[in-house]
Amino acid sequence: MRRLFPVTDQTSDRTAPRTEETADRDRAGGTGREWTLDELADAYAYPPDEATWLRANMVSTLDGAAHHEGRTQPISDATDMRIFGTLRGLADAVVVGAETVRKEGYRPARDREAFAARRAAAGQTPVPAIAVVSAGLDLDFSLPLFAGPLTPTLVVTGAAAPAERIEAAEKAGAVVVIAGEGAAVEPARVAPALAGRGLTRLLTEGGPRLLGQFVAAGALDELCLTVAPMLAAGDAQRIAGGPALAVPERFALASVLEEAGFLFTRYRRT
């Protein structure tokens, strides 16, 4: 992997002796050295001076497809998954929509030894909580996501959500967080509601509908976007869905990493 932006002495990894093997990797689009998880964690560290920070992690093909046949795995790769794991390893909570939980078969976050010391030093739980955003709570509370996580799963909903479903969630061991006066969740209230529980380093993995709601509410602080060197065609959804903003919101480029033609970008609110 190499850093393309910002330009530093790590932009091109030439610290190791160049061999025939590393030359082959360079020609294939890599640099001959895989970044360690510590290096990735440093590159994606949360801003230390922000009380609450909501970042999104999404992947898109060159022609804007956020998935292929309903799943993101076909447009991802091994490095994208390492960054996916790193972003989870840094977060207090992973915020995800109920539809994505159902489609992607979400499970609890895994305990990763590589991040244990970093999380302990930051005062975090061993693994991030999964926070599922849902108005109707149409969720299977017998799934592992709710039945046995190391950190209790959160269900973020509105105050007028069905009482029997709130009861079912709590009976299954989930923690119910209210972020809206009606049945629906108010996107701008999600981060403050989670911050009230000490969860300030937030990561959303979508889906596109939830990300679109955060964008429309002006609640997104950072976008980590993997651009896959693929074309998918078809009618797959973009990374953010829903009504268009009256005026497109400008984000500033924070960093770009590259490996095997995949671009791993970060953009922050200006």
Salt bridges, closest charged atoms under 4 A:
ASP13 OD2 - ARG33 NE 2.83
GLU21 OE2 - ARG25 NH2 2.62
ASP24 OD1 - ARG27 NH2 2.27
ASP26 OD2 - ARG14 NH2 3.27
ASP26 OD2 - ARG18 NH1 2.48
GLU34 OE1 - ARG82 NH2 3.93
ASP38 OD1 - ARG118 NH2 3.44
GLU39 OE1 - ARG33 NH1 3.05
ASP42 OD1 - ARG118 NH2 3.28
ASP92 OD2 - ARG201 NE 3.23
GLU99 OE1 - ARG102 NH2 2.98
GLU104 OE1 - ARG71 NH1 3.98
GLU181 OE2 - ARG189 NH1 2.91
GLU186 OE2 - ARG189 NH1 3.70
GLU205 OE2 - ARG88 NE 2.92
ASP221 OD1 - ARG269 NE 3.90
GLU222 OE2 - ARG55 NH2 3.02
GLU222 OE2 - ARG266 NH1 3.71
GLU222 OE1 - ARG268 NE 3.24
GLU249 OE2 - ARG269 NH1 2.18
GLU258 OE1 - ARG2 NE 2.78
